[in-house]
Amino acid sequence: MKVILLKDVKKQGKKGDVIEVSDGYGRNYLIKNNLAKVADGAALNQLKSKKEAEARLAKEELAESKETKEAIEKEGTVVTIAAKTGEDGRLFGTIPSKQIAEELEKQYNIEVDRRKIQLGENLNSLGRYKVPVKLHSEVTADIKVHIVEQ
């Protein structure tokens, strides 16, 4: 019996896989517990169109991420953040990723999720920094951040 898995099943396969199982196992366990459905012609066509739509969506997301990367890494794109400082050019606190994302959107109208900004070091002094942003699993960009005295 051929079935299409609706959820991941241990030792059988992942969601969306078409597998061959015994009739009893398929009817009495997989289908009964809504883990799979029978792989007839209509179900296979539906699965195929769903996978094509997901692939098209993933391609669009990748293209959008590449456009955002180009906008972020332009020559003139430098996020300037004014912060209060003490002696020796050290800040009172640090600059969080949320503030970098807000300033990027405010200054250049580029929207980036703060959770995608990967701060490797604390931005706690005046100067210029390159902060990596993981826009997509295949696309990483560097935001240029300039911290100035307020």
C-alpha positions in Angstrom: 0.0 0.0 0.0 1.3 3.4 -0.9 0.7 6.3 1.5 1.6 10.0 1.7 2.9 11.0 5.2 1.1 13.9 6.7 3.5 14.1 9.7 7.0 12.9 10.4 6.9 9.2 11.3 9.9 7.6 13.1 11.8 5.1 10.9 9.4 5.6 8.0 9.9 9.1 6.6 9.3 12.8 6.7 6.1 14.8 6.1 5.2 14.7 2.4 7.1 11.5 1.6 5.4 8.8 -0.5 6.2 5.4 1.1 5.2 1.8 0.6 3.9 0.1 3.8 2.0 -3.1 4.5 -1.8 -2.8 4.2 -2.5 -3.5 7.9 0.1 -0.9 9.1 -1.2 1.7 6.7 -4.9 1.3 7.4 -4.8 0.4 11.1 -2.1 2.8 12.3 -1.0 5.5 9.9 -4.3 6.4 8.4 -6.3 5.8 11.6 -4.0 8.2 13.5 -4.0 10.8 10.8 -0.3 10.3 10.1 -0.8 9.4 6.5 -3.4 9.2 3.7 -3.7 6.9 0.8 -1.6 7.8 -2.2 -4.2 7.9 -5.0 -4.0 10.0 -8.1 -5.7 13.0 -6.7 -3.6 13.0 -3.5 -0.4 12.7 -5.6 -1.4 15.6 -7.8 -2.2 17.7 -4.8 1.2 16.9 -3.2 3.0 17.7 -6.4 1.3 21.1 -6.7 2.0 21.9 -3.1 5.7 21.1 -3.5 5.9 23.3 -6.6 4.2 26.2 -4.7 6.7 25.8 -1.8 9.6 25.8 -4.2 8.3 28.9 -5.9 7.9 30.6 -2.5 11.4 29.6 -1.4 12.8 31.0 -4.7 11.0 34.3 -4.1 12.3 34.6 -0.5 15.8 34.0 -1.7 15.5 36.7 -4.4 14.1 39.1 -1.8 16.9 38.4 0.6 19.5 39.0 -2.2 17.8 42.4 -2.9 17.9 43.3 0.7 21.6 42.3 0.9 22.4 44.6 -2.0 20.6 47.5 -0.4 22.3 46.9 3.0 25.8 46.6 1.5 25.6 49.7 -0.8 28.6 52.1 -0.4 26.6 54.9 1.3 24.6 52.7 3.6 26.0 53.3 7.1 23.7 53.2 10.1 24.6 56.1 12.4 23.6 55.7 16.0 24.0 58.5 18.5 24.6 57.4 22.1 25.5 58.9 25.4 29.1 58.4 26.4 31.3 58.6 29.5 35.0 59.0 29.6 37.3 57.2 27.1 34.5 57.1 24.5 32.7 54.2 26.3 28.9 54.1 26.2 26.5 53.8 29.1 25.4 50.3 28.2 25.5 48.7 24.8 23.7 49.0 21.5 21.2 46.1 21.0 20.2 44.5 17.8 16.7 46.0 18.1 18.1 49.5 18.0 20.2 48.7 14.9 17.2 47.3 13.1 15.1 50.4 14.1 17.7 52.8 12.9 18.2 50.9 9.6 14.5 51.1 8.9 14.3 54.8 10.0 17.4 56.0 8.0 17.2 53.8 4.8 13.7 52.3 4.9 15.2 48.7 4.9 13.3 46.3 7.1 15.3 43.6 8.9 14.1 41.4 11.7 16.2 42.1 14.9 16.6 38.4 15.5 18.5 38.0 12.3 21.1 40.5 13.4 24.0 38.5 14.8 26.0 40.6 17.3 29.3 38.7 18.0 30.6 41.4 20.2 29.0 44.1 22.4 28.8 47.5 20.8 29.9 49.5 23.9 32.3 52.1 22.5 32.3 54.8 19.8 33.5 53.7 16.4 32.6 51.8 13.2 31.5 48.2 13.3 30.4 45.6 10.7 27.5 43.6 12.0 26.5 40.4 10.2 22.8 39.8 9.3 21.6 36.3 8.3 18.8 37.2 5.9 18.3 33.7 4.5 20.0 30.3 5.0 22.1 31.1 1.9 22.4 34.9 2.2 24.4 36.9 4.8 25.0 40.6 4.7 27.1 43.1 6.8 25.5 46.2 8.2 28.0 49.1 8.6 27.2 50.7 12.0 28.8 54.0 13.1 28.3 54.9 16.7 28.8 58.6 17.4 28.6 60.7 20.6 25.3 62.3 21.4 
